[in-house]
Amino acid sequence: MPQNNSHTLSFAAQLKQLDRLLCASRPLWQNRSFECTQLPWAEDFPTLAKAVWQLEDSQLDEIDACQSRLNELLLPSLHEDLLAAGVDWNLSFLLPSSLSTADTSIDTATATEPLLDFEDMAHFSAHIKGRKWQQITAFSAKIPASNLPVLEWCAGKGHLGRLIAKLNQRSVTSLEWQQSLCDAGQQFADKWQLPQRFICADAFDAQQQQLKKEQLAVALHACGDLHVTLLKHAKQAGTKQLVISPCCYHLIKAKSYQPLSSVAKESELKLSRADLQLPLQQSTIASEKHKQYRLQEMAWRLAFDSLQREMRQVDEYLPVPSIKLSQLNGSFEAFCRWAAASKQVVLNESIDWAHYQTLGYARQRLTRRIDLVAHLFRAVLEKWLLLDRVCYLEESGYRVELSEFCANSVSPRNALISAFK
Ligand SMILES: C[S@@+](CC[C@H](N)C(=O)[O-])C[C@H]1O[C@@H](n2cnc3c(N)ncnc32)[C@H](O)[C@@H]1O
């Protein structure tokens, strides 16, 4: 596959390239797998269809958990189908080397080196879960040196802000809407006599007064609209520096994605909330028992779906509420009766439960394969979303850097956008 030169292109040009790839490949990733009764793209991608059915069920999670293995197993087949069709999507954009936002000028090892002396660190990190502490120390290491006061957006207990205040004796304002988190955070800060104060406020407040020009605004994992709101307020206030790590792109108020940059606004892509969950879909290491429960639940839900379509004579998916894990230790029939009652579906007297259970497992095998192929595009979609934010900031007069602040194993949401006026 040809290599690409994305790292030498402007952010806007990179966004356009990824946009072309995502638009062309929509049938492979923009589908509702649980509604399908066959591979929806099998006719146009026969080699890929064969390859995905050749994978053992027991391999799927392991492949899904490792992007390079997924690419290695499926991209050659996709490439073959594209060649046969005489089209070129430039699949090299799917390779991790072109999607990585890692900044090679920064040694990622330095990010995890202790920033405090040993004793302070032990006390400081005592209330913070291991992964969160690693994220915070890595994030802090990427904060530009300056004396600008800091605004920590959607701070939770303000762990990040506290470390920033401690490391540089910088004044930090931590904005968070849950009073209990503000109280807990303020107590920590007071105990350490740090220049950090909490403001219990709603980040969506249109009258948001907290963003200033002479300021560094930071946001670690502020979800969807929360970090987008920060970008918009910062643009308005002319805030000098921003360092944010976006997450949960699907947590938005609008029904579909509202592009930010002019490049993304011109795109033909229309992204639903379900599409926006794609970047977050990656199998994680789970115990064998939990894996089995997940697969069983998926099969039972799909089985009930087949059943309810026939009972209601309506060929439409019907979402069922979340279940208790204990229900999976009961019988399939009991699960279906509970699901039917919760959705007011009337069941016939005589139901061939084994038949529907078999259907459910067949649909589960299919769904997992449709999702696996869609996952070839999860990192591209995430990069597209990140570049939309980056380009929006550039268009608002910022110089922007896109990098990674921690290893993927510490957090898969490891992208960092740094913007400077
Ligand atoms: C995913 S947590 C991240 C917390 C912290 N930055 C961290 O990384 O540990 C998101 C935080 O945003 C807060 N939040 C949610 N909606 C908010 C709003 N409308 N205004 C202010 N904070 C909000 C939540 O209470 C939560 O503490």
The ligand as a Gaussian input file, in Angstrom:
#p B3LYP/6-31G(d) Opt

LIG

0 1
 C      -15.299000      12.715000      32.695000
 S      -15.306000      13.761000      34.101000
 C      -13.677000      14.427000      34.017000
 C      -13.255000      14.975000      35.334000
 C      -11.784000      15.410000      35.409000
 N      -11.445000      16.390000      34.420000
 C      -10.879000      14.206000      35.284000
 O      -10.294000      13.989000      34.264000
 O      -10.828000      13.468000      36.275000
 C      -16.315000      15.074000      33.588000
 C      -16.687000      16.054000      34.700000
 O      -17.517000      17.066000      34.142000
 C      -18.492000      17.428000      35.099000
 N      -19.606000      18.066000      34.395000
 C      -20.559000      17.451000      33.655000
 N      -21.405000      18.343000      33.177000
 C      -20.991000      19.560000      33.609000
 C      -21.480000      20.878000      33.443000
 N      -22.560000      21.110000      32.716000
 N      -20.816000      21.888000      34.006000
 C      -19.688000      21.658000      34.730000
 N      -19.182000      20.421000      34.936000
 C      -19.830000      19.386000      34.381000
 C      -18.859000      16.110000      35.739000
 O      -19.497000      16.315000      36.995000
 C      -17.486000      15.435000      35.844000
 O      -16.888000      15.726000      37.055000

